[in-house]
Amino acid sequence: MPTEVRLSSRVNEDTLFHARKLLLAEIEMHADAIVQLKGRINNLSPTTRLPPEILSEIFTLVAVDNYDARRWHYCGSSHAYKWIALTHVCRAWRDIALNTPRLWSRVVITRPDAAMAALARSRKAPLWLTSVLLHPEDFRATMLCDTLRGESTRLKELNISGPSRLVQMLSAGWTTPAITLEKLTLSSDFPQCDRNYVLPSMPVSAEIFSREVPRLQHLEIHRIAIDWPNPLFCSTLRTLAVHSRYDMPASVKEGEFRKLLDALERMVSLENLQLNEAIPRLLDDAATMGRLIALPNLRRLDLFADASESANLFRHLSLPIDVQMIINGRNEKGADDLVRVFSDQLSDSTPLCIARLAPLYSSQVCVKGWRSFVDPRDPEAPEPDIQLFLDALSPLSRSLQALVTESTFFSQLYHFEIQCASRNWSWSALFGRMPELRVLSVIGHPEYGLLPALSAVCDDDEDHAGIVPLPKLHTLELEGLRFGCPHSDHESQYLEKLIDYLAMRCNHGAPILRIVLRCCVNATSGDVARLRDIVPDVQWDGRENIEEILNEREIDDEAAEEPEEILPDVFTPLFPDDYYDDDDDDDDLEFWMIPFGF
C-alpha cells in the first residue's frame, strides 16, 4: 500500500510539472503575440513612417547636443548617456540606433563597461573622447591610455580634465600619431584634488602623439604647464587658448618671450587667440627689439595679464584692421604704456563710432567700443569690437590719467557714453580727445565739473580761441540726473546751472539741439518746460521722482523708534601721522593700506 501511494504521488507531480510547462509555453506564445501586436500598433504612428536615415540623423543630433552641453560634468556620470533612452522606445528604434555608428562615437569614459560598449558600437566612425580624472589612482586613467593607444587613428576630439601632474604624466604615454585629431583640450580645474597644484611641475610631453597632429585646429590648455616649442603649437591651429597659473616658473625664464613669438610666428592660420596669465616676462628687450609677428587671419584677441606684459606682446603684433580685442591689464604699473600701444594698434584699424567708459568693481575702469553704429543700451546689441580693462584704485590713478593723456582712439567718436558713479572724471581733458562727438550720454549724477567742461571757451590756443569743447555736439542724454534738492531753500539748484551753461553754448554758436531725460530725480514738468525754452527738442520719460523730505517731528519719531547704538570708543585719525605709535609697529600701516573703493 505505501508503494502504491508513492507511485501515485510521483505520477501526480509529473502531471503537474508537465501541465505547468505547457501553461508557461502558452504564456510565452501569447506574450510574443502581444509584442507583435504592439509592434503593429507602433507601425501605425507617424514617426515610424520616417525613413531609417532620418531617424538615425535625429538620434545623432540628440546625442551630440547631450555631449556638447556637458551636463554630466556637473550632474554626474549618469547624464553622460542620458540620450540612450531613445533606444528603449521600441524595437525598431533600437535596431536603428545599434546600426548607427555615429550615434555611439561621442564617448565619455565613466564606467568601463559603458565606455567599452560605446567604443565597440561606434565601429570605425570618427571618435570624440572625454574623460574627467579625479585623482592619480583613478581607474579611468588606465582605460584612457588603452583607448588612445588603440583608437588614436580615428580620434577627432579629445577632452581631458584632471590633476595637472596626472595629465602631464599621461601625456608622455600618448605616443601613437593622431592624424585625424582636430581639437584638443587639456585642463586642470581641480586644484583641491591636486596636492602639488602650487608646486612646479613638468610640462606636457614634447613627444605627445609622436609630434604628428597634422589636422589640429583647436587647442586649449588650462592650468597645465606647457613649453612654447611644443609641437602642439603647429601651423594648422585656428584657435588657441592658454590659461596658466599666475607667475608660473616657466613664465619668468629668460628667452621664454622669444619662444612665444616663435610659436605665434608658426601659427599663420590663427583666428582666435586667448592668453590668460600666459605671457612670459620680457627680460631681454634686445633679443626681440623690432620684431613684428603678423597674424593676418586673426579675428579675436583676448589677453589677461599685467599691463606691462600685455603692452610688450602688443608691441610685437601686426593685426588685421577689423580684429576684435579684449584686453585686461592688471596692475597700474605699465598702464600708460598699454594705453599708448593699444591706441597705436587702433590707429591702423577702422575708427570707433561708439564708446562707453565706466568704472567696474570699484577698482577697475572699462572702455568698450564699436566700429559700427549700434545702440549700446540695447541688450541685443552686438559684442563690442574692443574692450579695455584697467586697474584704477584711486580717482587720480595712472590708468585714468593714461586714458585721458595717451589715448587717441576717441578722436572719431560719434556717440560717447560715460557712467559717472562716484568718480570725478577729468572732463575737460577727456572732451578734448573727442572733436567729432555728436551724442553724449551721461549715466548717473555728474559732478559740477561736467557743465563747465561742456561750455568752457578756449582762450589759450590762438587757433581755437572762442571755440567751446565738443563743437559738433548736438544731443545730450542724461540718465539719473538729480535736478536739485526738493528743499524749498535750494530747489532746482543743478537745473539752474544746467540752463546757464546750455545758454552759454548757444551764445558761442554751438547749441545743444536735443536733450533726452531718463529717470531723473526731482524733475517736474515745469523744469522740463524751462529747458524747452533753450533746447528745441527735449524728450522726457515723464517720471517725476521727487525725493521725500521728513519734517522735524517725523525725524524725531523715527529716531525714538530706533534703539540707540552704543559705539566703542575708537580713535579715527585724520592724518596718517596721527595713527602711528612711537614703537613704529608695522600693524599700524594696515589702516592706510585699504585699497580705494573698498
VOMAR-561767 format. One line per field, with one value per residue (C-alpha): residue in one letter; x, y, z. Coordinates in nm, 2 decimals, always signed. Example, Ala and Ser with C-alpha at 12.3 -4.5 7.8 and 13.67 -1.06 7.14 Angstrom:
! VOMAR-561767
resn: (a;s) $
X: (+1.23;+1.37) $
Y: (-0.45;-0.11) $
Z: (+0.78;+0.71) $
END
This chain:
! VOMAR-561767
resn: (m;p;t;e;v;r;l;s;s;r;v;n;e;d;t;l;f;h;a;r;k;l;l;l;a;e;i;e;m;h;a;d;a;i;v;q;l;k;g;r;i;n;n;l;s;p;t;t;r;l;p;p;e;i;l;s;e;i;f;t;l;v;a;v;d;n;y;d;a;r;r;w;h;y;c;g;s;s;h;a;y;k;w;i;a;l;t;h;v;c;r;a;w;r;d;i;a;l;n;t;p;r;l;w;s;r;v;v;i;t;r;p;d;a;a;m;a;a;l;a;r;s;r;k;a;p;l;w;l;t;s;v;l;l;h;p;e;d;f;r;a;t;m;l;c;d;t;l;r;g;e;s;t;r;l;k;e;l;n;i;s;g;p;s;r;l;v;q;m;l;s;a;g;w;t;t;p;a;i;t;l;e;k;l;t;l;s;s;d;f;p;q;c;d;r;n;y;v;l;p;s;m;p;v;s;a;e;i;f;s;r;e;v;p;r;l;q;h;l;e;i;h;r;i;a;i;d;w;p;n;p;l;f;c;s;t;l;r;t;l;a;v;h;s;r;y;d;m;p;a;s;v;k;e;g;e;f;r;k;l;l;d;a;l;e;r;m;v;s;l;e;n;l;q;l;n;e;a;i;p;r;l;l;d;d;a;a;t;m;g;r;l;i;a;l;p;n;l;r;r;l;d;l;f;a;d;a;s;e;s;a;n;l;f;r;h;l;s;l;p;i;d;v;q;m;i;i;n;g;r;n;e;k;g;a;d;d;l;v;r;v;f;s;d;q;l;s;d;s;t;p;l;c;i;a;r;l;a;p;l;y;s;s;q;v;c;v;k;g;w;r;s;f;v;d;p;r;d;p;e;a;p;e;p;d;i;q;l;f;l;d;a;l;s;p;l;s;r;s;l;q;a;l;v;t;e;s;t;f;f;s;q;l;y;h;f;e;i;q;c;a;s;r;n;w;s;w;s;a;l;f;g;r;m;p;e;l;r;v;l;s;v;i;g;h;p;e;y;g;l;l;p;a;l;s;a;v;c;d;d;d;e;d;h;a;g;i;v;p;l;p;k;l;h;t;l;e;l;e;g;l;r;f;g;c;p;h;s;d;h;e;s;q;y;l;e;k;l;i;d;y;l;a;m;r;c;n;h;g;a;p;i;l;r;i;v;l;r;c;c;v;n;a;t;s;g;d;v;a;r;l;r;d;i;v;p;d;v;q;w;d;g;r;e;n;i;e;e;i;l;n;e;r;e;i;d;d;e;a;a;e;e;p;e;e;i;l;p;d;v;f;t;p;l;f;p;d;d;y;y;d;d;d;d;d;d;d;d;l;e;f;w;m;i;p;f;g;f) $
X: (+0.00;+0.27;+0.44;+0.12;+0.08;+0.44;+0.38;+0.06;+0.22;+0.51;+0.26;+0.07;+0.39;+0.49;+0.15;+0.15;+0.50;+0.40;+0.08;+0.28;+0.53;+0.25;+0.09;+0.42;+0.48;+0.13;+0.20;+0.53;+0.35;+0.08;+0.34;+0.52;+0.19;+0.12;+0.47;+0.39;+0.06;+0.21;+0.47;+0.19;+0.03;+0.36;+0.39;+0.07;+0.23;+0.36;+0.72;+0.75;+0.68;+1.01;+1.29;+1.56;+1.81;+1.61;+1.56;+1.93;+2.01;+1.77;+1.91;+2.26;+2.17;+2.02;+2.34;+2.56;+2.35;+2.38;+2.76;+2.82;+2.61;+2.83;+2.56;+2.73;+3.03;+2.82;+2.54;+2.74;+2.82;+2.46;+2.39;+2.67;+2.45;+2.11;+2.02;+2.03;+1.66;+1.58;+1.68;+1.42;+1.12;+1.06;+1.25;+1.27;+1.43;+1.68;+1.77;+1.83;+2.04;+2.26;+2.32;+2.43;+2.80;+2.80;+2.55;+2.80;+3.11;+3.09;+3.23;+3.26;+3.47;+3.26;+3.21;+3.44;+3.15;+2.96;+3.26;+3.37;+3.02;+3.01;+3.35;+3.25;+2.92;+3.10;+3.30;+3.52;+3.34;+3.54;+3.58;+3.50;+3.65;+3.61;+3.75;+3.73;+4.00;+3.96;+4.28;+4.60;+4.47;+4.15;+4.08;+3.97;+4.33;+4.43;+4.13;+4.20;+4.56;+4.44;+4.18;+4.42;+4.67;+4.42;+4.19;+4.41;+4.40;+4.02;+4.03;+3.88;+3.84;+4.00;+3.90;+4.10;+4.04;+4.21;+4.51;+4.78;+5.06;+4.84;+4.76;+5.13;+5.24;+4.98;+5.07;+5.42;+5.25;+5.04;+5.29;+5.06;+5.01;+4.67;+4.64;+4.27;+4.27;+4.12;+4.05;+4.25;+4.16;+4.38;+4.25;+4.33;+4.03;+4.05;+4.32;+4.16;+4.23;+4.59;+4.82;+5.10;+4.90;+5.10;+5.44;+5.63;+5.55;+5.69;+5.53;+5.33;+5.55;+5.71;+5.67;+5.29;+5.13;+5.48;+5.46;+5.21;+4.89;+4.86;+4.49;+4.49;+4.29;+4.17;+4.39;+4.30;+4.54;+4.40;+4.64;+4.88;+5.24;+5.35;+5.65;+5.61;+5.83;+5.58;+5.47;+5.10;+5.16;+5.15;+5.08;+4.73;+4.59;+4.29;+4.20;+4.45;+4.35;+4.62;+4.52;+4.82;+4.86;+4.97;+5.35;+5.43;+5.81;+5.82;+5.69;+6.00;+6.27;+6.50;+6.41;+6.05;+5.91;+6.11;+5.98;+5.62;+5.69;+5.84;+5.53;+5.30;+5.50;+5.44;+5.06;+4.98;+4.62;+4.53;+4.19;+4.12;+4.40;+4.34;+4.62;+4.53;+4.83;+5.04;+5.25;+5.61;+5.80;+6.03;+6.37;+6.59;+6.44;+6.74;+6.66;+6.32;+6.35;+6.20;+6.05;+5.69;+5.47;+5.20;+4.87;+4.67;+4.38;+4.32;+3.96;+3.97;+4.24;+4.18;+4.46;+4.46;+4.80;+4.99;+4.95;+5.33;+5.32;+5.02;+5.19;+5.51;+5.32;+5.10;+5.42;+5.53;+5.20;+5.07;+4.69;+4.41;+4.21;+3.89;+4.02;+3.81;+4.02;+3.95;+4.25;+4.26;+4.57;+4.62;+4.81;+4.86;+5.23;+5.26;+4.90;+5.02;+5.24;+4.95;+4.71;+4.97;+5.04;+4.66;+4.60;+4.87;+4.70;+4.36;+4.51;+4.57;+4.22;+3.87;+3.80;+3.55;+3.20;+3.05;+3.24;+3.14;+3.35;+3.25;+3.40;+3.40;+3.40;+3.52;+3.88;+3.87;+3.78;+3.64;+3.63;+3.41;+3.39;+3.21;+3.32;+2.97;+2.66;+2.48;+2.27;+2.49;+2.18;+2.02;+2.06;+2.07;+2.35;+2.65;+2.95;+3.19;+3.47;+3.72;+3.72;+4.00;+4.00;+4.25;+4.30;+4.22;+4.25;+4.20;+4.05;+4.40;+4.53;+4.78;+4.53;+4.28;+4.55;+4.67;+4.32;+4.30;+4.65;+4.77;+4.45;+4.38;+4.10;+3.83;+3.92;+3.65;+3.37;+3.01;+2.85;+3.01;+2.85;+3.00;+2.89;+2.97;+2.92;+3.15;+3.44;+3.53;+3.64;+3.88;+3.60;+3.79;+4.09;+3.85;+3.64;+3.95;+4.00;+3.66;+3.65;+3.39;+3.15;+2.78;+2.60;+2.70;+2.52;+2.58;+2.46;+2.43;+2.46;+2.78;+2.99;+2.97;+3.29;+3.08;+2.89;+3.19;+3.38;+3.09;+3.08;+3.43;+3.56;+3.92;+4.14;+4.48;+4.51;+4.51;+4.39;+4.08;+4.01;+3.64;+3.55;+3.37;+3.46;+3.28;+3.18;+2.98;+2.78;+2.40;+2.25;+2.28;+2.13;+2.10;+2.00;+1.97;+2.05;+1.95;+1.79;+1.83;+1.73;+1.35;+1.41;+1.25;+1.56;+1.78;+1.53;+1.64;+2.00;+2.16;+1.89;+1.98;+2.34;+2.24;+2.03;+2.31;+2.57;+2.33;+2.27;+2.64;+2.69;+2.41;+2.59;+2.91;+2.73;+2.74;+2.38;+2.25;+1.96;+1.83;+1.81;+1.69;+1.60;+1.55;+1.48;+1.58;+1.54;+1.33;+1.24;+0.90;+0.70;+0.78;+1.15;+1.13;+0.93;+1.22;+1.46;+1.25;+1.30;+1.66;+1.67;+1.44;+1.38;+1.35;+1.24;+1.14;+1.01;+0.75;+0.87;+0.86;+1.09;+1.05;+1.25;+1.06;+1.15;+1.07;+0.98;+1.15;+0.87;+0.88;+1.26;+1.23;+0.96;+1.18;+1.48;+1.28;+1.17;+1.53;+1.73;+2.04;+2.36;+2.65;+2.97;+3.31;+3.55;+3.76;+4.02;+3.97;+4.27;+4.25;+4.61;+4.84;+5.08;+4.80;+4.77;+5.14;+5.27;+5.62;+5.71;+5.68;+5.48;+5.40;+5.05;+4.97;+5.00;+4.71;+4.45;+4.62;+4.67;+4.30;+4.25;+4.04;+3.68;+3.67) $
Y: (+0.00;+0.26;+0.18;+0.25;+0.58;+0.68;+0.59;+0.78;+1.10;+1.08;+1.05;+1.35;+1.55;+1.47;+1.55;+1.89;+1.97;+1.89;+2.09;+2.39;+2.37;+2.38;+2.68;+2.87;+2.79;+2.92;+3.24;+3.29;+3.24;+3.49;+3.74;+3.71;+3.77;+4.08;+4.21;+4.16;+4.33;+4.63;+4.65;+4.66;+4.94;+5.13;+5.09;+5.30;+5.60;+5.89;+5.85;+5.50;+5.64;+5.83;+5.66;+5.50;+5.75;+6.04;+5.88;+5.80;+6.17;+6.28;+6.04;+6.16;+6.52;+6.44;+6.26;+6.55;+6.80;+6.60;+6.56;+6.93;+7.05;+6.86;+6.83;+6.52;+6.74;+6.90;+6.64;+6.32;+6.04;+5.92;+6.21;+6.11;+5.87;+6.00;+6.01;+5.63;+5.63;+5.67;+5.31;+5.19;+5.33;+5.04;+4.75;+4.94;+5.24;+5.02;+4.84;+5.18;+5.30;+4.99;+5.03;+5.40;+5.41;+5.79;+5.77;+5.60;+5.79;+6.05;+5.86;+5.98;+5.75;+5.68;+5.31;+5.08;+4.86;+5.16;+5.31;+4.98;+4.92;+5.26;+5.21;+4.88;+5.01;+5.32;+5.08;+5.29;+5.62;+5.94;+5.95;+6.23;+6.13;+6.29;+6.18;+6.35;+6.22;+6.30;+6.16;+5.98;+5.64;+5.69;+5.37;+5.58;+5.69;+5.33;+5.29;+5.63;+5.53;+5.20;+5.37;+5.63;+5.36;+5.16;+5.43;+5.74;+5.70;+5.78;+6.04;+6.37;+6.54;+6.48;+6.65;+6.55;+6.71;+6.62;+6.69;+6.87;+6.62;+6.33;+6.48;+6.57;+6.22;+6.06;+6.28;+6.11;+5.78;+5.91;+5.82;+5.70;+5.95;+6.13;+6.20;+6.30;+6.49;+6.84;+6.96;+6.90;+7.03;+6.96;+7.11;+7.10;+7.26;+7.06;+7.23;+7.10;+6.74;+6.81;+6.83;+6.96;+7.23;+7.51;+7.34;+7.34;+7.05;+6.91;+7.05;+6.85;+6.60;+6.73;+6.39;+6.38;+6.19;+6.14;+6.50;+6.40;+6.61;+6.74;+6.84;+7.00;+7.33;+7.39;+7.38;+7.47;+7.44;+7.52;+7.55;+7.29;+7.37;+7.36;+7.49;+7.71;+7.50;+7.21;+7.06;+7.12;+7.48;+7.40;+7.59;+7.44;+7.59;+7.83;+7.87;+7.88;+7.93;+7.91;+7.97;+7.95;+7.98;+8.33;+8.37;+8.01;+7.94;+7.89;+8.24;+8.41;+8.22;+8.41;+8.36;+8.25;+8.56;+8.50;+8.14;+8.27;+8.49;+8.19;+7.99;+8.27;+8.31;+7.95;+7.98;+8.17;+8.04;+8.16;+8.32;+8.32;+8.38;+8.38;+8.42;+8.43;+8.48;+8.31;+8.60;+8.55;+8.84;+9.02;+9.00;+9.09;+9.35;+9.35;+8.99;+9.08;+9.45;+9.55;+9.20;+9.21;+8.90;+8.91;+8.73;+8.81;+8.58;+8.68;+8.77;+8.79;+8.86;+8.81;+8.90;+8.89;+8.98;+9.25;+9.58;+9.58;+9.22;+9.29;+9.60;+9.41;+9.15;+9.41;+9.59;+9.28;+9.20;+9.31;+9.27;+9.30;+9.62;+9.46;+9.23;+9.21;+9.28;+9.22;+9.34;+9.32;+9.49;+9.41;+9.65;+10.02;+9.98;+9.99;+10.11;+10.42;+10.21;+9.97;+10.25;+10.40;+10.07;+9.99;+10.33;+10.27;+9.94;+10.11;+10.39;+10.14;+9.99;+10.11;+10.40;+10.37;+10.52;+10.43;+10.41;+10.36;+10.44;+10.31;+10.21;+9.84;+9.67;+10.00;+9.93;+9.90;+10.11;+9.97;+10.11;+9.94;+10.05;+9.96;+10.03;+10.05;+10.24;+10.05;+10.14;+10.05;+10.04;+9.77;+9.43;+9.26;+9.49;+9.31;+9.24;+9.54;+9.54;+9.65;+9.61;+9.75;+9.68;+9.87;+9.87;+10.21;+10.21;+10.58;+10.88;+11.00;+10.66;+10.62;+10.43;+10.71;+10.96;+10.74;+10.72;+11.09;+11.18;+10.88;+10.76;+10.85;+10.61;+10.86;+11.10;+10.99;+10.91;+10.99;+10.87;+10.86;+10.71;+10.76;+10.63;+10.87;+10.67;+10.81;+10.90;+11.26;+11.22;+11.48;+11.62;+11.89;+11.67;+11.39;+11.60;+11.74;+11.39;+11.39;+11.67;+11.48;+11.39;+11.43;+11.25;+11.24;+11.01;+11.06;+10.79;+10.89;+11.23;+11.40;+11.64;+12.01;+11.98;+11.84;+12.16;+12.39;+12.14;+12.14;+12.52;+12.65;+12.87;+12.80;+13.11;+12.95;+12.83;+13.11;+12.86;+12.76;+13.09;+13.14;+12.77;+12.56;+12.20;+11.94;+12.19;+11.93;+11.80;+11.82;+11.56;+11.53;+11.22;+11.24;+10.94;+10.95;+11.33;+11.49;+11.83;+11.96;+11.92;+11.92;+12.15;+12.49;+12.68;+12.54;+12.38;+12.30;+12.40;+12.18;+12.27;+12.64;+12.57;+12.34;+12.61;+12.87;+12.65;+12.55;+12.92;+12.98;+12.72;+12.89;+13.22;+13.07;+12.91;+12.55;+12.49;+12.16;+12.07;+11.77;+11.66;+11.32;+11.28;+10.94;+10.85;+11.20;+11.28;+11.58;+11.66;+11.82;+11.92;+12.28;+12.21;+12.04;+12.34;+12.57;+12.35;+12.37;+12.75;+12.69;+12.34;+12.28;+11.91;+11.79;+11.42;+11.33;+11.00;+11.18;+11.02;+11.27;+11.10;+11.36;+11.29;+11.29;+11.54;+11.45;+11.73;+11.76;+11.58;+11.28;+11.26;+11.27;+11.00;+10.77;+10.84;+10.74;+10.41;+10.30;+10.17;+10.37;+10.20;+10.22;+10.26;+10.17;+10.45;+10.42;+10.68;+10.77;+10.95;+11.25;+11.21;+10.91;+11.06;+11.07;+10.69;+10.59;+10.49;+10.56;+10.19;+10.20;+9.88;+9.76;+9.67;+10.04;+10.06;+9.82;+10.10;+10.31;+10.01;+9.96;+10.00;+10.28;+10.18;+9.91) $
Z: (+0.00;+0.08;-0.25;-0.45;-0.27;-0.36;-0.73;-0.73;-0.59;-0.83;-1.12;-0.99;-0.97;-1.32;-1.45;-1.26;-1.39;-1.75;-1.72;-1.57;-1.85;-2.11;-1.95;-1.94;-2.31;-2.39;-2.18;-2.37;-2.70;-2.61;-2.48;-2.82;-2.99;-2.77;-2.86;-3.23;-3.19;-3.01;-3.28;-3.54;-3.34;-3.33;-3.70;-3.73;-3.56;-3.77;-3.65;-3.79;-4.14;-4.13;-4.32;-4.10;-4.23;-4.10;-3.76;-3.75;-3.81;-3.54;-3.28;-3.36;-3.31;-2.97;-2.87;-3.00;-2.81;-2.49;-2.54;-2.62;-2.32;-2.08;-1.82;-1.69;-1.60;-1.33;-1.27;-1.26;-1.50;-1.51;-1.75;-2.00;-2.19;-2.10;-2.47;-2.47;-2.35;-2.72;-2.78;-2.52;-2.70;-2.94;-3.11;-3.45;-3.29;-3.10;-3.43;-3.60;-3.31;-3.30;-3.67;-3.65;-3.55;-3.54;-3.26;-3.03;-3.14;-2.86;-2.57;-2.21;-2.00;-1.69;-1.62;-1.81;-1.94;-2.08;-2.24;-2.40;-2.53;-2.69;-2.84;-2.99;-3.14;-3.29;-3.51;-3.74;-3.70;-3.61;-3.23;-2.97;-2.64;-2.30;-1.96;-1.62;-1.38;-1.01;-0.86;-0.97;-0.88;-1.09;-1.29;-1.59;-1.64;-1.74;-1.97;-2.13;-2.22;-2.36;-2.57;-2.70;-2.78;-2.99;-3.13;-3.19;-3.57;-3.57;-3.28;-3.38;-3.05;-2.71;-2.38;-2.07;-1.73;-1.40;-1.17;-1.36;-1.27;-1.37;-1.71;-1.77;-1.67;-1.90;-2.20;-2.20;-2.28;-2.58;-2.84;-3.12;-3.40;-3.40;-3.77;-3.76;-3.43;-3.48;-3.12;-2.80;-2.45;-2.15;-1.83;-1.46;-1.30;-0.97;-0.76;-0.45;-0.57;-0.66;-0.36;-0.57;-0.75;-0.62;-0.68;-1.01;-1.24;-1.56;-1.88;-2.13;-2.31;-2.63;-2.79;-2.74;-3.03;-3.17;-3.29;-3.56;-3.54;-3.90;-3.87;-3.52;-3.54;-3.18;-2.88;-2.52;-2.23;-1.88;-1.58;-1.71;-1.78;-2.15;-2.33;-2.63;-2.86;-2.81;-3.14;-3.04;-3.13;-3.50;-3.82;-3.87;-3.55;-3.58;-3.22;-2.93;-2.56;-2.29;-1.93;-1.69;-1.32;-1.22;-1.22;-1.32;-1.31;-1.68;-1.74;-1.58;-1.76;-1.99;-2.35;-2.29;-2.45;-2.76;-2.77;-2.75;-3.05;-3.24;-3.17;-3.29;-3.60;-3.69;-3.64;-3.96;-3.97;-3.62;-3.60;-3.22;-2.96;-2.59;-2.34;-1.97;-1.74;-2.01;-2.14;-2.03;-1.89;-2.13;-1.95;-2.25;-2.48;-2.71;-2.83;-2.96;-3.04;-3.37;-3.43;-3.57;-3.59;-3.85;-3.78;-4.09;-4.02;-3.66;-3.57;-3.19;-2.94;-2.57;-2.32;-1.94;-1.78;-1.62;-1.81;-1.89;-2.02;-2.25;-2.38;-2.46;-2.66;-2.83;-2.95;-3.14;-3.32;-3.66;-3.65;-3.91;-3.91;-3.80;-3.52;-3.21;-2.89;-2.52;-2.32;-1.94;-1.80;-1.43;-1.20;-1.27;-1.35;-1.72;-1.78;-1.96;-2.19;-2.26;-2.35;-2.58;-2.76;-2.77;-2.93;-3.19;-3.28;-3.32;-3.52;-3.81;-3.79;-3.86;-3.62;-3.34;-3.38;-3.03;-2.70;-2.34;-2.03;-1.69;-1.36;-1.27;-0.93;-0.77;-0.86;-1.24;-1.53;-1.85;-2.21;-2.47;-2.83;-3.15;-3.51;-3.64;-3.53;-3.26;-2.95;-2.65;-2.43;-2.64;-2.46;-2.81;-2.93;-3.08;-2.87;-2.85;-3.11;-2.84;-2.46;-2.24;-1.86;-1.64;-1.27;-1.12;-0.74;-0.69;-0.88;-0.96;-1.08;-1.36;-1.56;-1.57;-1.65;-1.93;-2.08;-2.09;-2.19;-2.41;-2.58;-2.94;-3.02;-2.91;-3.19;-3.44;-3.19;-3.29;-2.96;-2.62;-2.31;-1.96;-1.63;-1.35;-1.04;-0.77;-0.99;-1.09;-1.44;-1.59;-1.81;-1.99;-2.09;-2.18;-2.41;-2.57;-2.72;-2.90;-3.16;-3.37;-3.10;-3.17;-2.89;-2.53;-2.28;-1.91;-1.67;-1.30;-1.14;-1.25;-1.06;-1.14;-1.34;-1.63;-1.70;-1.72;-1.93;-2.18;-2.21;-2.13;-2.40;-2.52;-2.48;-2.45;-2.81;-3.07;-3.34;-3.13;-2.95;-2.88;-2.95;-2.69;-2.63;-2.84;-3.11;-3.31;-3.01;-3.08;-2.84;-2.47;-2.29;-1.91;-1.70;-1.33;-1.31;-0.99;-1.08;-0.73;-0.37;-0.30;-0.01;-0.08;+0.01;-0.27;-0.51;-0.87;-0.79;-1.06;-1.31;-1.28;-1.36;-1.65;-1.81;-1.77;-1.94;-2.22;-2.28;-2.29;-2.56;-2.76;-2.73;-2.88;-3.18;-3.05;-2.92;-2.79;-3.02;-2.83;-2.47;-2.36;-1.99;-1.83;-1.46;-1.35;-0.98;-0.86;-1.22;-1.28;-1.59;-1.51;-1.51;-1.85;-1.99;-1.88;-2.07;-2.38;-2.38;-2.47;-2.64;-2.93;-2.87;-2.51;-2.46;-2.11;-1.99;-1.77;-1.44;-1.15;-0.90;-0.62;-0.30;+0.02;+0.30;+0.65;+0.89;+1.23;+1.41;+1.18;+1.22;+1.60;+1.59;+1.37;+1.60;+1.90;+1.75;+1.67;+1.96;+2.04;+1.92;+2.16;+1.97;+2.11;+2.18;+1.86;+1.76;+1.39;+1.26;+1.03;+0.91;+0.89;+1.14;+1.40;+1.38;+1.42;+1.76;+1.89;+1.86;+1.48;+1.47;+1.11;+1.21;+1.22;+0.84;+0.79;+0.82;+0.54;+0.30;+0.23;-0.15;-0.29;-0.33;-0.06) $
END
